Amino acid sequence: MQRFFDILFSSLALLALSPLLVPIAIVLRLTGEGEVFFMQERVGKGGQMFQLYKFATMLKNSPQIGTGTVTIKNDPRVLPVGHFLRKTKINELPQLLNILKGDMSVIGPRPQTRRCFDAFPPAAQQAIQQVLPGLSGIGSIMFRDEENLLHGHADARHFYDAVVAPYKGALEQWYVENQSLRTYFTLIGLTLWVVLFPRSTAVWHVFGGLPQPAPELAGKICQA
């Protein structure tokens, strides 16, 4: 049933958002490096790699320079129009095509690069590979401002691996263990809610038993 709703919702969203997506594609083509889409290999269901689609917001070779696949606040690799697309999450909308193809679901663990996926605890890795990755999900809601979270750390990649990845992995593992149509629709609703009210802590009131964050994350992510 979840696959049915994935196809339905992604098809309707692409149709409804086409007046927005087409002009963005034209602007990207005429600015920056002239690229419309950025495609990158991510870990999918069963550990299979797939090509994830995003609007191009960074330099083409950004994974090979600076902090690699970890993006920080005011990252110099981000193109001018890219800041707006990333802030509003519009850059993620081409993943609706991934959902139609069957690579992803509307809701699920966020698809990670191999390097970031390998930073997750083994138990979380095993759980995540059981389901399709998602356009949104519990991890996306809790870490909706991840670039700011990593800002100011002398070694952003170490902080991600040592602090962010273990907690994010625990959240995604929680989702897999509690996956249901009710969870699916609730997370869709919460995603829309936090877009309108970014500082909302509603997720903690809707779901009981969520893993608690490490002290290093206190005050830096969505918390009750």
N, C-alpha and C positions, 0 to 999 in steps of 0.2 A: 504493500500500500504506500509506503514512503516513496518508492520509485515513481508511482503514479503521480503523487503530489509534486515531486521534484520536476517532472516533465511539464505538468500543468502550470506550476508557478513560474518556472524559468521561461516558458513560452510566453505567458502573459506579460511577464516583466520585460522581456526583450521587445515585445510589441509596444508596450506602453512607454518604454524609455527610449525608443528609437529616435524621437525628436531631440533628445539630449545626446545620445551616443554618437549619432552621425556628425553633428557639428564639432564635437570633441575630437573625433577622428580626423576631421579636416584641419582643425587647429594644430593638432600634433604633427600632421603631415607637413604643414607649412612652417613649423617652428622647431627649435631644438635641433636634434640630429635627423629629423625627417622620418622617424619611426613612429608608427601608430601603436603597435603591440610589442610588449616584452614577453617573451616566452622562456620559461625556466623549468627544468626538471624538478619535480617534487615527488615525495613518497606517497603512494596511494594504497588502496586496499590490497592486502596480501603482500605488501612490500614492493609492489610493482611501481616503477617510475612512470610518470606521465608528464606531458607538457602543459603547464599551467599558464593561462592567458591573463595578462594585465595590460592596462594602458601604459605606454612607455612614459615613465616619470623620471628615470635616471639615465646617466651615461651608459652607453652600450656595454662597456667593459667594467662596470661598477663592481661585479662580484670578484674581480681580480685586484681591486685597489681598495685602500682604506680599511674599513672594518669588514670587508667581504660581504657575506649575506646578512649581516646584522646592520640595520639602519638606525642611526641616531638622530636626535633633534638637530635641525639646521645642518644636516649632512650636505657637504659641498658637492656631492655627486648628483644631487637632485636638480633637475632642470627647472627653470622659472615657473612654467605652468604646472609642473609636477607637484609643487608644494600645495597648491589648491586641490588637486586631484587626490593627493594622499590624505590631506586633512579631512576632506569630506568622504573619503573611502570610495569615491567614484572610480578610482583606478582599478578597483576590484571587480567592477561590474562585468567585464568581459568573461569572467568565470561562469557567467550564466551559460556560455557556450560549453564549458567543461561539464556543467550539469546536464545539459541536453545530450552530450556525447556519452554520459555514463561514467565519467572520470570522478565526478564529485556529486555531493548531495547539497541541498539547500542548507541543511544543518549537519554538523559533524565536527570532528577535530580539524583544526586548521592544517592544511597540507604544508609540510616542512621540506626544506632542502635536506639533502642527505646529511650535511654537516650538523645542522640544527637538530635533526631527528636523532642522530647518534648521541646527542647530549642528553636526551631523555633517559630516565631510569629504564632498565630492561623490562620491568613489568608493564610500564606505560607503553613502551614500544610494542610489546606483544598485543596489548589491548587495542591500541590505535589501529593496528593493521587488520583488525577484524571487521572494520566498517569503512564506508566511503568517507573521505575527507569532506569538509563542508565549507561553504561560502561564509557561514557564520556558525557560532556555537558557543559553548560556555567559555572556552578559552578566549575567543574573540571578544566576548562581552567583558570579561574580567581584565583583559589586557588591551583595551581599546585605545590606549594612549601609550603604547610600548616605546615609541621613539623618545618621548619625553622621559619615560622611566629610565632609559639607558643613558640619558644625557647627564654629563658631569662625572661619569666614571672614567678614571684614567685608563682602565682596560675594560671596555664595554663588552668585548667578547667573553672575557673571563667571568664578569658579573652575570652575563646571560647563561653561560654554561653551569656556573656554580649555584646561582640563586633562582633565576627566572625559569630555566628549563625544567628543573625538578618539580616546581609548583605547577607550571603549565602542564607538564606530563600527568601530574596527579589529577588535575581538573579534567583532562581529556579521558583519563581512565575512569573517572567518576561518570562521565557521559556514557561511555560504552557500557558500563555496568547498570546504568539506569535508562538505557535507550528504550523508547516507546513512542507511539504516535502522540501521546500526551506531552512528553518531553519535547518532541519535535515541534509541535505547534506552540508550546509555551516559549521555547527559545526563539521562534520566529517573532512572536509578540514582544518579547523582551528586547530583541535586536532593534525593532522599530521604535520601542520606547526609549532606549538609550541614545538613539539617533536624535530624538526630539529633546531628551533630557539627559545630557551626557554625564551629569554628576549623580544620577539616580543610583541608589543602592537596592533597588527593587529585587534584584536577582537573589539577594540573601534572604529576603522575606518570602520569595516564591518557592525556593528550593531549600529544604533543610538538609543538613548533613554534608554540605560542601566542605572539601578539604580547607583547612586553615592555612593562610600564607605564612611564610617565614618572617621573623622580626625585621629582616632587611627590606621587606616589601611593605611594611606598615606605613600607611598614609600615601602610598605611591600607586596603588591599584584600587579598583572598586571594592570598598569594604563597608560593612554595616556599621 
